[in-house]
Amino acid sequence: MSLQGLTALQRRFAAITDHKMLLGQVAGLAVREAAIKAPHKTGNLRRSIRIGTVTDKTAQVVVDANYARYVEEGTGIYGPRKRRIVPVNAKALRWIGGPAGSLRLSGAARKGKAGAGAGPIFARSVAGRRATPFFLPGVRTAIGKAGLGDIITTNWNEAA
């Protein structure tokens, strides 16, 4: 006597016990949610969020942009050190600034009338940048939305 549907049942059990696939799906959701929450002046930060290594027990979500930590945690008085940013090798900090639209994304002044108000700015210290958390809130949202029950049900049904 043989059982009907035994192989289909075995495929379904194999589908819901594949932890690596489930973790990969949750990591994909985390990448999506973090990218939605990331600030996007140029889109570079969003593009740098990706899935790292996925094993049977862990899944990594990686942000490759070298400034991602400063966006996530803030800098100066708003960052982890809670103190103003001061120059180390000079008497003052210097950067190019000006009215809205007078600078290019690279920080250089625009040509002609558009860049007329741009010029050097000097300061002995600056407060820093407020944090714009995108990574941890994105991962938390993804875990909340993951609804592992839904993922397991989908995998179960697709394996049949």
N, C-alpha and C positions, 0 to 999 in steps of 0.2 A: 504494500500500500504506500502511495506517495502523496505528499501534501501538495495541493495546488497552490501556487503563488509563493512557495517557499523562497525561491531565488529573488523575487521582487521584494519580499520582506527583508531578506538579507541585505539587498542593495539599499533599502531605506535606512536600516540600522547603521550601515556603513556611512551613509550620507550625514546622519546627525551625530556621529561620533568623530567626524573629521574636524578636530579642534582647530587645526591650522587654517582650514577654509573659513570657519566661523570667525576666528580672530582677524583674518584678512578682510572679511566683510566689515567688521566693526572698525578696523583701521581705516578702511575706505570712507566710511561714514565720518570718522573723526577728521580726515583730511578735508572732506567737503565742508563740514561745519566750521572748521578753523579758517578755511579760505573765505567763507562767507563773512566771518567776523573780522578778518584782517583788514587794516586800512589799505587803500589802494590808489595812491597818487599815481604811481607808474605801473602797478600790477606785479612788480618783481617779487614782493613778499608773498603774494598769493601763489605765484608760480613756483616758489621755492618750497612749498609744503608738499611732502610726498610720503608714501609708505616706505618704511625702512625694512628691516629684517622681520620676517614672520616665522615663528617656530610653533610647535605644538602647545607651548605654554605662554608665549609672549608675542606681542606685536608692537613694533616701533613706528611712531609717526615722527618724521624728521622735518626740520625747517632749515634749509641750507643758507638762507640770507644771513650774512655776518652781523647785521644790525637787528635781527629779530629779537634778541634778548632785551635790547634797550627799548624797543617798542613795547614788549610784553611787561617789563618791570618798571620802566621809566628811568630817568637819569637825574642827577643833581639832587635837589631837596625832595624830589618825588620818587627817587630811586631807592635802592637798598641801603646806600650809605647815608642818606638824609643830610647831605651838605652841599653847599653851592659849588659850582664848577669854577675853578680858578686856573690861571695859566701856570705852567710848571717851568718853562724855559724862557719866559718873557715877562714884561710888565703888564701886558694886556692881551686879551683875546681879540682876534680880528677876523671878520668875515664880510662878505658882500651882501648887502640887503637893500631894501627899498620898498616902494609901494607895490601893492598887488599887481601882478602882470609885468613888472619891470625886470624880472629875472627868468632865465630859462630853467628847466628842470635840473640842468647840470650845476646851477648856481651862478653861471656867468650872466652878466648884464645883457639885455637885449640891445640890438642896434637901433639907432635913430630915436624918435620921440618916445617909443615904448620903454626904452631903458634910461630915459633922461633922469629919473629920480633915483636910480640905483647908485650905490657908492659904498665905500668901506665903512664898517661900523666897528668901533673899539669899545671894549668893556673890561673892567677889572675882574668881574665875576658875572655869572648868569645863573638863574634858578634851575634851569634844566627843562626836561620834557616830561609831561605827565604820562603815566602809563596808559596804554591802550591794550588791555589784555584781549587777546584773540585766541591764543593756543589752548590754554587750560579751559576757558569757557567753552571753546569749540569741542574739545574732547569730552567734557562733562555733558554737553548737549547731545553729542553723538551716542554716548553710553546710555543716556536717558531715552533717546529715540530708538536705540538699537532694537529694543523689544526682542530679545533673544528668542522668545517664544515664537514671534513671527518669522524670524530667520530659520529657526529649526523646522517650523511647519512648512515653509517654502522649500527648504532642502529635502524634507521628507516627501513632499508631493512631487518634486522634480525627479527624484531618484526612482520613482515607480516606472 
